[in-house]
């Protein structure tokens, strides 16, 4: 049985606080997580003409990032080929590469300076991996990459002695909370499990308050109804709703619905969710390329108005 982060032996008060904050943060879809503060971003090298190779000049001025002094050397991000991958290097030694590479910040863990760099594919709704760069005393430059799944790293929180990574949870998921320090490396602090808001009921369902329809899972009644239908398919179903315009559509009966798709797979894995608070029912469908849709409950058991809303949504696309 997965152990709770709050109950894990030896977890400090700081971790307990972090877990609480992190669990609350799961109420927001990935695209709505705030960007790093402007003060955490390195200056942009606008119009520099005397730094970098000729290949670097192929990148537009807006894409250039100034070298960052670090532990007696320089961290640089270059783009050797126009429209190609960007490369993170330290004094000429390549550390990481991908299409989206950007400095986050430099922090101090114990007495060690640590640089945090975001490295990812870019694209809709998927965050980057976090590359941790440090230089042990009298040692060579070192890196560790934190990437919990194919859609980036969990948000990072920095304390005096470690960096903590609290995962973004989808309904039905349990994921490890990680921590990193120069002495211990990357370790698991414990597990976090998605939990709806206790005591919330059908009367509390309010479509106007949901930035994305997956936010409705935070209602305990909706969550329990969805769990009864979906079982172990709940996280996959929720994932198929992540990329969405955010708005829900209303039906005359009072039910409402929205469509979405899996990040980087729109058209290949699309989802539909409808909620009828009056009848205390939920409906789900998911469709892939050239596949018959999966539906919970089966489509033949759907009310005519919700079935029509689904058909109309599929006709218009996500």
N, C-alpha and C positions, 0 to 999 in steps of 0.2 A: 504494500500500500504506500502511495506517495506520501511523504511526510510533509507537513506544513512548515513553511519557512518560519512562521512564528513559534513553532514548537521545537525546531531543530536545536539540538544541544549545542551550547557554546555560542549561539547567535547573540551578538551584542545589541544594546539598546538602539544603536544607530541603525543596525540592520532591520530591527523591528519597525522602527519609524519609516525606513525606506520601503519596506514591504507594504506598509499601510498606504503610503503615498502612491506606490507603484500600482497597488490593486485598484485604487480609485482612478488612477490614470487610464486604466483599461476601458473606461467608459467612452473614450474618444477614438474614432477610427484613425488609422495611421496617417492619413493625409492631413489631419488636423493637429498633429503634434507641432508645437511651436518650433520655429527655427532657432538656432543659436543666436544669442544677443549680438548686436553689431560690434560691441566692444570685445567679443571673443574672436572676431575674425581678423586675420592678418591684413595689412594694407594691400591693395591691388596695385600691381605695377602697370600704370597707365603710360603708354608711349615710350617706354624705355627702349633705347636703341643700342646700348653697349653691353647688354647681358644676354647670355644664351647663345646657342648655335644658330646657324642659318635655318635649320629645321624648325627651331622654336619660333622664328619670325613668321612661319607660315600660319601660326595661330593668331587669331584676332587679338588686338590689344585688350579687349574686354575679357578674354579668356585667360590672360596671363596672371600669374600670382607671384608676388615678390618672394625671393629667397628668404628663409627664416633662419637666423643664427641659432645654432643649437649645439651645445656641448663641444665648443671649439671648432665646429664645422658649419655646414649649411644644409638645410633641408630644402630641396627644390622640387617644383612640379613643372614639368615640361611636356610639350606635345610634339614629338619628333615629326609626325606626319599630319598634315591638315586633315581634320575629320577623323584622325586615328585616336588610339588610346593615349591617355595622359600617363605620365610616369613619375612616380615619387622616388626620389634618390637622396642619398646622403653622401656629399662630397664625391659625386659621380657613381656611387654604388647603388644600383637599382634595388628598391625595397618593395615596391608594389606597382601595379598598373591596372587601369581600367578606363572606361569612357568618362567616368565622373570621379575626379579626385580633388579634394579640397581640404585645406588645413582647418582644423577645428580650434584647438588651443594647446597651450603648454601649461601643465600643472606640476605640482610638486607632491610626490608620494614619499613620505619619510624625508630622506635627504637626497632623493633621486629626481631629477627633472624628467618629465615624461611628455612626449608630444602625442597628441591625438589627431588622427587624420581620417577623414571619411572617404571610403573607396567603394564604388559600386557601379552597377550597370546604368544607373539613371532610370527614367521611365516612371510611369504612373503608379502611385501608391506604394512603391517599394523603397524602403530606406537603404542607405549604404551600410557596408560592413565598417567596423571601427578598427583601424590599424593603430596599435600601440607601439611607440618607438621610444627606446631608452638606451642609455649607454652605461653599463656597469663600470665601476671604478677600475681603471687600468684594463678595460676590456673593449671589445669591438661593439659596434652598433648592433642592437638587437630589435626584433619586431615580434609581435604577437597579433594575430588577426582574430577578432571576435565577430562571429557570424552565426547566429543561432539557427537560422534556416535560410531558405533560398531568397528571402525577402528582407535581408539586412540584419543588423545587430539590434538588440534591445537598447533602449535609452540608457545613457551612462550617467551615473551620479558619483561625484568625487568627494572622498573624505581625506583626512590627513594621512591615513595609512593604507588606503586601497581605493580602487575604482569598482563600483558596483553596477551591474547590468540587470535591470528589472525588465522582464519580457512583457511585450504586448500580448494579451491573452484574448483569444476568440472564445465564444461560447463553447463549453464542453472541453476546453483545453486545460492541461496541466503542463507547466514548463519549469525548468530549473532557473533559479536566480543565481547569477554568476558573480564572482569577484576576482579581481586581479591585483597583485602586488609584485614589485620587483623581486622579492625574496621567495614568494610561494608560487608565482605564476598564476595561471587561470584555474580557479577551483569552483566547486559548486557550494553555495551557501545553504540551499534547500529548495523546495518546490513551492510554486504559487499555483493556485487553482482558481479558475474563473468562478465567481460567485455573484448571483444577482442581488439586488438590493432587498434585504429581508423585509417582509411585511407589505411589499407592494402588491397590488391586486389589479383586476381588470378595470376597476373604476379609476385607477391611476394612469391608464394608458392614454397618452395624448400625442397624436402624430405631430403636432406643431412643435413639440419639444425635442424631436429626434433629428439630429443633424444628418444621420444616416439611419436606414431602417434597422441595421444591426444594433443600434442603440436600444431598440425595443427589447432585446434580450435581457437588459438590466432589470426589467420588470419581472418579479419572481413568478407571477402567474403565467406570463408569456413564456418565460424560460422553461417552466415545468411542462407546459403544453407542448412546446417545441421538442423538449427532451423525450417526452412520451412518443412522439411521432418519429423523430430522427434517430434516437439512440446514438450510436457511435458515429453516425454520419453528420452530427451537428457541426463540428469544426469545418468539415469540407463544405457543407451547405453555407455556413457563414462566410467562408472565404469567397464563395461565388457571388457574394453581394457587396464585396469591398469597393470595387470601382463603380461609382455611381454618381449621378448628378446630385444626390443628396435629398432631393424633394420626393415626397410621397404623393400618390394620386388617391383621391377619394372616390368612393362609390356611393350611390344614392342611399344604400342600406346603412351607411355609416362605417362600413369596412374601409380599409385603406391598404395600399400596396406600393411596392417599389421593385425595380429590377437592378441588377448589377452584373459584375463579372469578376473572374479571377484576375489579379494583377498580371499583366503581360500575356493574358490569354483571352482577351475579349473576343467573342465569337467562337471560341473554342471551349469555353466553360462558363456558361451564363446562368444566373440565378434569378429566382422570383420568390417574393415573400408577401403574403397578405395576412392581415390581422382583422378579425371581426370581434371587437370588444363586447358588443351586445350579446352575441351568441357564444362568446368565450372560445373561439376557435382560431387556429392558425393554419396556413396552407403554404406549402413549399413546392418548388419545382426547380430542377436543374437540367440543363441541356448542353451536350457537347457537339462537336462537328458530326453531322450526318447521323446522329443518334436520336432515338426516341427519348423524350424527356423522362427523367425519373420524377415521381411526384409523391408527396406525403400530405394527406392520404391520397390514394389513387385518383386520377383525374375524373373518373366516372362518378366519384362521390363528392365532387366539388359543387357548390351552388352555382346556378347558371350565371349570375352576375360576376362572380369571381372568376369563373372559367372564361367568360367573355373578356374580362380585364386582362387575363393572362394571354389569351389569343391576340388581343389588340397590342399588348406590349411586345409580343414576339414578332408581330407584323411590322412594328415601328422600329424594332431593334433597341439595344440598350444604349 
